[in-house]
Amino acid sequence: MKKGKIIFLNGVSSSGKTTISKSLQERLTEPYYWIAGDTFVSMLPEKYLANADIEQIETTFILYYQTIKTFSDMGINVIADHVFNKSVTPYRKCLALLNGHPVLFVHVTCPLEELRRREKERADRPDGCAENLLSVLWPQDTYDITIDTHNETLDECVDRIIAALKQPDNYSAFKTLWLQHSE
């Protein structure tokens, strides 16, 4: 069975991943299931998050990655919306699970001042959340495409992702990261 395509959006909180995900679902001609990392984190009882129980948080992320893999293995397309945090995210496990899958790895970014503005407007994140994640976002430089949700319109961002999606031979970021970190 042909594996489903994976659009993996990686960026800090308030960078625009959710907005991009919803717009991609509207615009793509094939169905794509949106699987948000925040949904999996919200399934974990609050006491584990409040106590920063790293083992439980890592288990939650592994379940998230396994779900993405399962959808793709079933031939189902996925939009994954996540923040790879090098301090708590078991990214090697994600790379191992999705090795050999068609992953378009998209860096979603915008300037710090815009992140602060969006965060304040949202009011569902603690002040400084996005800024604190900037230094721990992983990777910093290995992506198939980078979109700037402040300096590009939503339509421009989505158009660029859709254009990149049509070039599966160019999906190389996950493969490169797997080769660098599989030891």
Backbone as a ProteinNet text record, in pm:
[ID]
protein_1_A
[PRIMARY]
MKKGKIIFLNGVSSSGKTTISKSLQERLTEPYYWIAGDTFVSMLPEKYLANADIEQIETTFILYYQTIKTFSDMGINVIADHVFNKSVTPYRKCLALLNGHPVLFVHVTCPLEELRRREKERADRPDGCAENLLSVLWPQDTYDITIDTHNETLDECVDRIIAALKQPDNYSAFKTLWLQHSE
[TERTIARY]
84	0	89.1	50.3	122.9	102.2	212	203.6	139.6	62.7	4.2	112.6	94.1	190.1	173.6	285.7	286.7	342.5	261.7	310.5	337.9	464.4	502.7	540.3	451.2	473.3	542.4	656.7	732.8	761	721.5	746.1	700.3	746.3	711.5	563.9	517.9	381.4	353.4	235.5	187.9	253.1	327.5	391.5	294.5	181.2	81.3	52.5	98.6	81.7	-65.7	-145.8	-287.7	-359.8	-335.3	-398.2	-357	-228.8	-178.9	-245.2	-253.6	-313.9	-457	-535.2	-675.9	-689.4	-604.6	-609.5	-566.3	-465.1	-423.2	-537.5	-607.6	-720.1	-826.4	-849.3	-948.5	-903.1	-774.5	-724.7	-677.1	-631.8	-579.7	-692.6	-661.2	-763.9	-784.1	-693.9	-707.7	-734.9	-800.8	-821.5	-689.9	-669.8	-556.7	-612.2	-577.4	-617.5	-518.7	-570.4	-486.2	-469.4	-346.2	-314.9	-222.6	-278.3	-204.3	-136.4	-10.2	63.1	-3.8	-62.5	-131.1	-246.8	-311.8	-422.1	-371.3	-255.2	-199.2	-153	-91.7	-48	-169.1	-279.8	-399.1	-462.9	-428.8	-480.1	-409.4	-289.7	-212.3	-269.4	-293.8	-345.7	-255.4	-317.2	-246.7	-136	-156.2	-55.8	80.2	81.2	208.9	276.1	194.7	250.1	299.7	220.2	256	386.2	408.9	530.4	642.9	619.2	718.1	772	679.2	715.7	764	894.4	954.5	920.9	921.6	893	751.7	654.1	517.2	500.4	567.6	561.6	622.6	736.4	798.9	708.8	646.9	553.8	439.7	389.1	280.7	324.9	445.8	495.2	517.8	567	586.8	452.1	347.7	213.5	169.4	201.5	170	240.3	370.6	446.2	396.9	366	314.8	181.1	97.7	-31.1	-11.2	81.7	113	158.1	247.7	298.5	185.3	97.1	-13.5	-103	-138	-219.9	-148.4	-21.5	53.1	62.5	89.6	98.2	-32.7	-143.9	-274.7	-309.1	-213.1	-235.9	-310.3	-319.1	-394.2	-297.8	-330.4	-247.6	-268.5	-160.1	-161.1	-95.7	-153.1	-85.6	-52.5	76.5	121.5	164.9	116.6	139.3	207.6	335.4	413.9	522.1	577.1	695.4	800.2	901.1	1012.6	1094.6	1089.4	1162.6	1279	1402.5	1517.4	1537.2	1472.6	1488.6	1395.8	1276.8	1181.9	1125.9	1152.5	1093.6	1185.5	1132.3	1214.7	1223	1292.4	1294.7	1359.5	1455.9	1517	1412.4	1321.5	1214.4	1122.4	1092.7	1009.5	1079	1207.1	1282.5	1283.4	1300.9	1302.8	1166.6	1060.3	926	887.1	926	884.5	989.7	1098.8	1200.2	1137	1156.3	1099.1	958.7	903.2	770.6	786.5	688.5	696.3	662.6	767	748.8	801	712.7	752.2	767.7	890.8	920.8	922.7	827	804.2	834.7	923.7	953.2	857.3	778.4	682.7	740.3	763.3	829.8	766.5	801.1	768	853.7	866.3	951.5	903.2	998.3	969.7	861.1	867.4	765.5	625.5	615.4	485.8	441.8	535.5	502	445.3	510.3	463.3	323	299.4	168.6	61	88.1	-9.2	-36.1	69.7	56.1	-35.3	-14.4	-96.6	-242	-260.6	-394.7	-467.1	-394.3	-453.7	-497.5	-412.5	-439.9	-458.4	-420	-428.8	-290.6	-188.7	-51.6	10.4	100.8	167.2	257.1	269.2	357.6	498.2	556.1	692.6	704.3	593.7	596.5	668.3	624.3	685.2	832.7	862.5	1001.4	1091	1042.5	1120.7	1144.1	1049.4	1064.2	1163	1186.6	1277.5	1415.6	1467.9	1604.1	1610.8	1497.3	1497.9	1430.9	1384.1	1324.1	1430	1394	1486.9	1421.9	1493.1	1625.5	1613.8	1725.2	1725.7	1735.3	1786.6	1820.4	1791	1741.5	1723.3	1575.2	1527.1	1386.2	1376.8	1266	1240.8	1196.9	1128.4	1077.7	1057.3	1082.2	1054.9	954.5	850.5	752.3	750	731.6	725.3	582.6	508	365.8	338.7	442.2	425.3	456.5	563.3	607.3	546.6	472.1	399.7	252.5	163.9	21.7	-7.9	-121.6	-164	-168.7	-228.2	-235.9	-97.8	-4.6	131.6	198	181.4	238.6	181.2	50.1	-16.6	21.1	26.4	67.1	207.1	297.8	435.2	440.3	361.1	357.9	297.4	188.9	125	220.3	293.5	390.9	500.3	549.4	653.9	601	474.9	412.2	410.9	405.4	400.8	537.4	640.9	778	831.9	771.9	812.7	959.3	1019	1161.5	1249.1	1193.7	1269.4	1251.7	1171.5	1155.8	1284.5	1372.1	1500.8	1535.2	1467.4	1505	1498.1	1387.7	1375.1	1480.9	1506.7	1610.2	1746.1	1776.2	1903.7	1916.4	1812	1814.9	1829.2	1759.9	1771.3	1916.3	1980.4	2118.6	2212.2	2185.2	2269.6	2249.3	2130.4	2097.4	2056.5	2079.5	2033	2128.5	2240.4	2336.8	2305.6
-117.8	0	125.1	220.8	347.2	425.6	478.6	554.9	691.4	736.7	870.5	975.5	1090.6	1200.5	1268.8	1319.7	1388.2	1528.8	1628	1766.3	1791.2	1802.2	1817.5	1962.5	2035.6	2176.9	2186.4	2251.6	2266.6	2414.1	2462.6	2601.7	2628.6	2738.9	2771.3	2808.2	2814	2855.3	2991.7	3007.6	3132.8	3166	3072.8	3100.5	3087.9	3020.6	3011.5	2871.1	2770.1	2631.3	2591.2	2627.4	2590.7	2657.5	2784.5	2857.8	2797.5	2766.2	2703.3	2566.9	2488.6	2354.6	2360.6	2448.4	2460.1	2508.2	2601.1	2651.1	2543	2465.7	2354.4	2255.1	2223.5	2130.6	2182.4	2311.5	2373	2368.3	2391.5	2410.4	2283.3	2185.5	2064.2	1985.8	1922.1	1849.5	1707.2	1659.4	1528.7	1552.3	1457.2	1475.6	1460.6	1548.6	1544.9	1555.6	1460.6	1465.6	1553.4	1644.9	1734.3	1672.5	1641.6	1581.9	1679.1	1745.7	1849	1792.5	1828.5	1786.3	1833.5	1954.4	2008.5	1918.5	1853.4	1763	1648.4	1594.9	1484	1530.2	1647.9	1701.6	1723.9	1770.6	1796.5	1667.4	1553.1	1425.5	1381.2	1433.1	1396.5	1469.6	1399.2	1468.1	1584.8	1693.6	1818.9	1799.9	1710.7	1694.9	1651.5	1580.1	1538.5	1654.7	1739.2	1858.8	1957.8	1979.2	2075.3	2035.5	1905.9	1857.4	1830.1	1866.1	1845.3	1702.4	1606.4	1465	1428.3	1440.3	1423.1	1286.3	1182.1	1047.8	1040.3	1096.9	1095.5	1185.3	1298.8	1390.1	1323.2	1257.1	1186.3	1074.3	1001	894.3	952	1067.5	1133.5	1168.3	1221.8	1257	1132.5	1024.5	900.5	849.2	858.5	820.7	907.6	1035.1	1128.5	1085.7	1060.3	1020.5	886.8	794	663.7	679.3	770.8	796.3	850.4	944.5	997.9	884.1	800	686.7	591.2	561.8	469.9	522.9	650	710	695	733.3	725.7	581.7	487.5	346	295.9	356	317.5	391.3	471	544	675.2	720.5	841.6	959.1	1070	1190.7	1263.1	1325.7	1388.5	1526.4	1618.1	1743.7	1732	1729.2	1722.5	1862	1905.8	2040.6	2024.1	2065.2	2029	2132.5	2123.3	2200	2098.4	2077.8	1993.3	2074	2035.3	2102.5	2011.9	2056.9	1968.7	1927.5	1997.6	1956.2	1843.9	1832.8	1730	1642.4	1673.9	1598.4	1483.7	1361.2	1247	1243.7	1343.9	1360.2	1241.6	1175.3	1057.4	948.5	933	834.2	872	1001.4	1047.9	1019.2	1051.3	1026.9	878.4	793.2	648.7	598.9	644.8	600.2	644	765.5	818.4	800.4	731.5	703.4	622	666.9	598.5	644.5	737.8	792.4	923.9	958.3	1083.5	1204.9	1263.6	1375.3	1504.5	1600.8	1736.8	1813.1	1850.3	1913.7	2064.6	2131.7	2275.4	2351	2447.9	2537.3	2655.3	2675.1	2785.4	2889.2	3008.5	3110.1	3247.2	3337.9	3479.9	3556.2	3687.6	3765.6	3762.3	3777	3772.1	3870.9	3992.8	4091.9	4047.2	3982.9	3931.6	3813.8	3727.3	3617	3671.5	3773.7	3834.8	3892.9	3960.9	4020.5	3912.7	3808.5	3699.7	3630.3	3607.3	3540.1	3619.9	3750.8	3838.2	3836	3835.6	3834.2	3703	3592.4	3461.1	3445.6	3486.8	3479	3335.9	3235.1	3097.2	3036.5	3120.3	3077.3	3171.7	3119.4	3210.9	3309	3429.1	3528.6	3470.3	3490.2	3444.6	3302.1	3233.3	3093.5	3080.2	3156.7	3148.3	3187.5	3295.7	3342.4	3237	3172.9	3069.1	2947.8	2919.1	2804	2829.4	2955.3	2986.4	2923.5	2926.6	2876	2723.7	2657	2510.6	2443.8	2522.8	2464.4	2384.5	2264.3	2177.3	2127.9	2120.1	2177	2326.5	2390.6	2532.8	2556.4	2458.8	2489.4	2382.7	2267.2	2160.6	2137.9	2199.7	2189.6	2178.8	2126.9	2126.3	2264.2	2337	2470	2547.7	2677.2	2766.8	2871.2	2889.4	2992.9	3093.2	3217.8	3326.3	3379.9	3349	3382.7	3530.3	3607.6	3751.5	3825.8	3785.4	3854.2	3796.8	3685.8	3626.5	3616.7	3632.1	3616.1	3468.1	3441.7	3304	3229.4	3292	3227	3199.2	3291.9	3270.2	3153.2	3145.4	3034.4	2900.6	2895.9	2772.3	2735.4	2834.1	2808.8	2746.7	2797.9	2746	2602.8	2572	2435	2340.8	2382.7	2298.3	2274.2	2376.7	2360	2262	2273.5	2182.4	2040.1	2026.9	1896.3	1818.5	1890.9	1827.9	1778.6	1799.5	1759.4	1658.3	1539.5	1445.6	1403.2	1410.4	1375.9	1476.3	1592.3	1695.7	1690.2	1596.3	1583.5	1519.7	1598.9	1544.4	1575.3	1669.3	1713.4	1599.1	1524.9	1415.9	1309.1	1280.4	1181.2	1228.9	1355.6	1413.5	1407.7	1447.3	1445.2	1303.3	1207.2	1066.8	1020	1051.1	1009.6	1074.2	1197.7	1267.8	1219.8	1169.4	1142.9	999.2	906.7	769.7	684.9	740.1	661.1	664.4
0	0	0	-79.6	-86.8	42.6	97.1	221.3	196.6	294.1	287.6	307	242.5	255.2	390.4	440.9	569.5	548.6	582	587.2	734.4	769.7	910.1	934.7	1003.4	1035	1170.2	1173.6	1296.8	1319.9	1435.7	1469.9	1611.7	1667.6	1805.5	1816.9	1938.4	1967.5	1905.1	1849.4	1788.4	1655	1597	1467.6	1350.7	1370.5	1264.6	1215.6	1286.8	1242.3	1229.3	1327.1	1324.2	1208.2	1188.1	1077.3	943.9	929.5	805.9	787.8	894.5	886.5	835	893.1	853.1	708.5	668.3	531.2	432	468.5	381.8	363.3	470.6	459.1	362.8	367	277.7	131.6	109.6	-26.1	-96.2	-21.1	-84.9	-150.3	-263.3	-337.8	-287.1	-203.2	-139.1	8.8	76.2	219.9	297.3	391.7	484.1	624.9	709.4	849.2	923.9	1001.5	1080.5	1218.4	1252.8	1382.3	1455.4	1555.6	1627.5	1751.9	1769.3	1888.6	2016.3	2013.3	2131.1	2174.8	2080.2	2114.4	2200.6	2163.9	2241.6	2379.1	2385.8	2514.5	2604.7	2547.7	2629.6	2681.4	2624.9	2674.9	2802.3	2824.9	2943.4	3064.7	3175.6	3294.4	3335.2	3372.8	3404.9	3508.3	3605.3	3710.9	3655.1	3542.3	3483.2	3411.6	3350.3	3285.2	3389.3	3494.6	3598.6	3668.6	3681.4	3746.8	3647.2	3522.7	3416.2	3418.8	3422.1	3422	3280.9	3260.1	3127.2	3067.9	3149.3	3097.9	3039.6	3108.9	3059.1	2937.1	2938.1	2823.4	2700.9	2717.8	2604.7	2553.8	2644.5	2603.5	2520.9	2562.7	2489.6	2347.8	2333.5	2200.4	2115.1	2174.6	2098.5	2047.7	2129.1	2083.7	1966.1	1973.8	1864.7	1735.9	1743.7	1624.1	1569.6	1660	1616.9	1544.6	1590.2	1524.9	1384	1369.1	1235.4	1144	1194.7	1117.1	1078.4	1172.9	1146	1034.7	1041.5	934.9	800.3	795.5	669.3	619.6	711.2	672.4	613	652.3	599.5	469.8	419.1	294.8	315.1	439.2	472	485.5	419.5	425.6	557.7	606.7	738.4	733.2	809.5	842.9	991.1	1023.3	1162.6	1204.4	1317.9	1369.1	1504.5	1514	1631.8	1660.9	1781.8	1820	1863.2	1780.3	1823	1922.4	2048.3	2154.8	2191.9	2163.5	2183.8	2329.1	2425.1	2564.1	2607.3	2546.4	2592	2480.4	2357.7	2247.6	2206.3	2204.7	2160.4	2006.8	1950.5	1805.1	1734.3	1798.6	1734.2	1711.8	1806.9	1793.1	1676.4	1663.7	1552.3	1419.9	1412.2	1288.5	1254.8	1356.2	1333.5	1285.4	1350.8	1313.4	1172.6	1134.3	1004	895.4	927.8	827.1	713.2	591.6	475.7	440	514.8	485.3	407.9	326.5	249.6	336.4	397.5	490	426.9	411.6	372.8	503.6	537.9	666.4	648	712.8	694	823.3	813.1	925.3	916.7	1022.3	1028	1124.4	1073.4	1153.1	1133.7	1222.3	1209.2	1310.4	1295.5	1385.2	1530.7	1622.4	1765.3	1807.2	1758.5	1797.6	1756.4	1640.7	1595.3	1682.4	1720.6	1811.8	1942.7	1996	2121.2	2104.4	1992.9	1968	1959.2	1883.4	1867.2	2000.2	2075	2204.2	2297.4	2300	2385.1	2337.7	2206	2148	2179	2176.5	2201.8	2346.6	2437.3	2581.8	2633.2	2554.1	2603.3	2625.3	2621.7	2645.4	2748.6	2830.4	2925	2850.5	2904.3	2842.7	2829.2	2712.2	2687.9	2637.8	2623.1	2578.1	2443.9	2345.3	2211.6	2216.1	2285.5	2294.1	2359.8	2466.1	2533.1	2443.3	2356.2	2266.8	2152.6	2119.5	2007.9	2025.5	2147.1	2169	2175.1	2196.1	2205.2	2084.9	1988.3	1868.3	1794.4	1756	1685.2	1558	1447.9	1423.3	1393.9	1387.6	1356	1205.1	1129.7	990.5	885.7	918.9	820.6	792.4	686.4	647.3	495.8	448	303.8	256.8	343.5	310.1	440.5	435.5	548.5	501.9	582.5	551.5	666.9	632.5	730.6	729.3	833.8	837.1	863.6	883.9	901.4	771.7	705.4	583.8	456.3	469.8	357.5	399.1	305	336.2	359.9	419.3	440.5	307.3	205.1	73.7	15.6	31.4	-19.1	52.3	183.7	260.5	213.8	203	162.3	18.4	-70.9	-209.7	-215.3	-134.1	-134.6	-82.6	19.8	72	-31.5	-94.1	-195.8	-313.1	-354.7	-464.2	-422.5	-300.6	-252.5	-239.9	-201.4	-186	-318	-427.9	-560.4	-606.5	-526.3	-561.5	-459.3	-447.2	-342	-349.7	-466.5	-476.4	-402.4	-370.3	-299	-147.5	-96.7	48.6	101.5	155.4	199.8	345	406.8	541.6	643.7	648	744.9	719.6	591.4	558.4	607.2	584	626.6	778.6	849.2	995.5	1047.4	984.2	1024.1	1009.5	899.1	877.9	980.3	1018.5	1114.6	1258.3	1291.1	1431.4	1460.2	1370	1389.9	1474.8	1508.7	1588.4	1735
[MASK]
+++++++++++++++++++++++++++++++++++++++++++++++++++++++++++++++++++++++++++++++++++++++++++++++++++++++++++++++++++++++++++++++++++++++++++++++++++++++++++++++++++++++++++++++++++++++

